[in-house]
Amino acid sequence: MKTFMIAVICALLPTMSLAEGCNHGKSTQVISCAAGTSYDADAKSCVPVSS
């Protein structure tokens, strides 16, 4: 019985940790650009601001 309970616990531990939630691909990053530049989503980089 003791071995069976250990096997059940070992089988459920990974499942329980995954149930906590996965943020893979759901988090957003804040992009900081230097003064005089802004982030261009198409270029995916900071580009100079033309005024």
PLY file of the C-alpha trace (Angstrom):
ply
format ascii 1.0
element vertex 51
property float x
property float y
property float z
element edge 50
property int vertex1
property int vertex2
end_header
0.00 0.00 0.00
2.85 2.34 0.86
4.50 1.76 -2.53
1.20 2.37 -4.29
0.72 5.72 -2.54
4.25 6.82 -3.43
3.62 5.86 -7.07
0.37 7.86 -7.13
2.04 10.91 -5.59
4.93 10.73 -8.07
2.46 10.45 -10.93
0.39 13.43 -9.79
3.17 15.87 -8.90
3.95 16.96 -12.50
0.25 17.33 -13.25
-0.29 19.51 -10.21
2.62 21.77 -11.08
1.27 22.26 -14.60
-2.15 23.10 -13.19
-0.62 26.19 -11.58
-0.66 27.79 -15.00
1.67 28.35 -17.86
2.43 31.83 -19.14
4.43 30.67 -22.11
3.71 33.06 -24.95
1.22 35.10 -22.93
3.53 37.57 -21.26
4.29 40.94 -22.74
7.62 42.65 -22.59
8.07 46.35 -22.15
10.36 47.81 -24.78
12.30 50.95 -23.97
13.71 53.02 -26.77
16.30 55.75 -26.47
15.29 59.42 -26.57
14.35 60.48 -30.08
13.27 56.99 -31.12
10.08 54.98 -30.88
9.25 51.32 -31.26
8.10 50.24 -34.70
6.07 47.01 -34.53
6.60 46.26 -38.23
10.39 46.58 -37.97
10.36 45.15 -34.43
12.99 47.65 -33.37
13.44 51.24 -32.30
13.43 53.71 -35.18
14.28 57.42 -35.21
11.30 59.73 -34.83
10.98 62.15 -37.71
9.27 65.42 -36.91
0 1
1 2
2 3
3 4
4 5
5 6
6 7
7 8
8 9
9 10
10 11
11 12
12 13
13 14
14 15
15 16
16 17
17 18
18 19
19 20
20 21
21 22
22 23
23 24
24 25
25 26
26 27
27 28
28 29
29 30
30 31
31 32
32 33
33 34
34 35
35 36
36 37
37 38
38 39
39 40
40 41
41 42
42 43
43 44
44 45
45 46
46 47
47 48
48 49
49 50
